[in-house]
Amino acid sequence: MTLADHHGALASVGLKGVAPAEVVLAFDRARNTIIYAFFDYDLFVVGEVQAFGAFELALKHRLNGHGGAARSTLRNLVDRARKAGVLPALVSGPTTLSDPIEA
């Protein structure tokens, strides 16, 4: 894989619709970190942590109307988002990896 391939694959991943500036910044930080991981594999871990943080922040904004310091775990936010129809229902399968969100 070349840098151009890696960058192209990640550049095609984006947010749908309008998102708060805070969420856009968090998402871009995660994506940019994963792009730079092409040069330093250890940055993939940092990028993954940033991606989970961006996902959590987006759910807080969507469910709570703000991204503040509401004390809720990502697990609770995902469960609430599924119940509210923000995320698709849990996909049944032989493992939790059958569901893209759980994976």
C-alpha positions as CSV (number, residue, x, y, z in Angstrom):
1,M,0.0,0.0,0.0
2,T,1.3,3.4,-0.9
3,L,0.8,6.6,1.0
4,A,-1.5,7.8,-1.8
5,D,-3.6,4.6,-1.3
6,H,-3.7,5.0,2.5
7,H,-4.6,8.7,2.2
8,G,-7.3,8.1,-0.5
9,A,-9.0,5.4,1.6
10,L,-9.1,7.7,4.7
11,A,-10.0,10.8,2.7
12,S,-13.2,9.1,1.5
13,V,-14.4,8.6,5.1
14,G,-16.4,11.6,6.4
15,L,-19.2,12.8,8.5
16,K,-22.8,12.8,7.2
17,G,-24.8,16.0,7.4
18,V,-24.0,18.9,9.6
19,A,-22.0,18.3,12.8
20,P,-21.0,20.7,15.6
21,A,-17.6,22.3,15.1
22,E,-16.3,20.4,18.1
23,V,-17.3,17.1,16.6
24,V,-15.8,18.0,13.2
25,L,-12.5,18.9,14.9
26,A,-12.4,15.7,16.9
27,F,-13.2,13.6,13.8
28,D,-10.5,15.4,11.7
29,R,-8.0,14.9,14.5
30,A,-8.7,11.1,14.5
31,R,-8.5,10.8,10.7
32,N,-5.3,12.9,10.5
33,T,-3.6,10.8,13.2
34,I,-4.5,7.6,11.3
35,I,-3.2,9.1,8.1
36,Y,0.2,9.9,9.9
37,A,0.2,6.3,11.2
38,F,1.4,5.4,7.7
39,F,4.8,6.6,8.9
40,D,4.6,5.5,12.5
41,Y,2.5,2.4,13.2
42,D,2.1,3.2,16.9
43,L,0.0,6.2,15.9
44,F,-2.8,3.8,14.9
45,V,-3.5,3.3,18.6
46,V,-3.7,7.0,19.2
47,G,-5.9,7.4,16.1
48,E,-8.3,4.7,17.4
49,V,-8.6,6.4,20.8
50,Q,-9.2,9.7,19.0
51,A,-11.9,8.1,16.8
52,F,-13.7,6.6,19.9
53,G,-13.6,10.0,21.5
54,A,-15.0,11.7,18.4
55,F,-17.8,9.0,18.3
56,E,-18.6,9.5,21.9
57,L,-18.7,13.3,21.5
58,A,-21.0,13.1,18.5
59,L,-23.4,10.8,20.4
60,K,-23.4,13.3,23.4
61,H,-24.3,16.1,21.0
62,R,-27.0,14.1,19.3
63,L,-28.6,12.7,22.4
64,N,-28.0,15.4,25.0
65,G,-27.9,18.5,22.7
66,H,-24.4,19.3,23.8
67,G,-21.0,17.6,24.2
68,G,-20.5,18.7,27.8
69,A,-19.1,16.6,30.6
70,A,-22.3,14.5,31.0
71,R,-21.3,11.4,32.9
72,S,-22.2,8.6,30.6
73,T,-20.1,5.8,29.3
74,L,-19.7,5.1,25.6
75,R,-21.6,1.8,26.2
76,N,-24.6,3.7,27.7
77,L,-24.5,6.3,24.9
78,V,-24.6,3.5,22.2
79,D,-27.5,1.7,24.0
80,R,-29.4,5.0,24.2
81,A,-28.7,5.8,20.6
82,R,-30.0,2.4,19.5
83,K,-33.2,2.9,21.5
84,A,-33.6,6.4,20.1
85,G,-33.1,5.1,16.5
86,V,-30.0,7.2,16.0
87,L,-28.0,4.0,15.5
88,P,-29.3,0.8,13.9
89,A,-30.6,-2.0,16.1
90,L,-28.1,-4.6,17.2
91,V,-27.3,-7.1,14.6
92,S,-27.6,-10.7,15.9
93,G,-24.9,-13.2,15.0
94,P,-22.5,-15.8,16.3
95,T,-20.3,-13.1,17.8
96,T,-20.5,-9.4,18.7
97,L,-18.3,-8.8,15.7
98,S,-21.4,-9.5,13.5
99,D,-22.5,-6.0,14.4
100,P,-20.4,-3.2,12.9
101,I,-20.8,-0.9,15.9
102,E,-19.9,-3.6,18.4
103,A,-17.0,-4.6,16.3
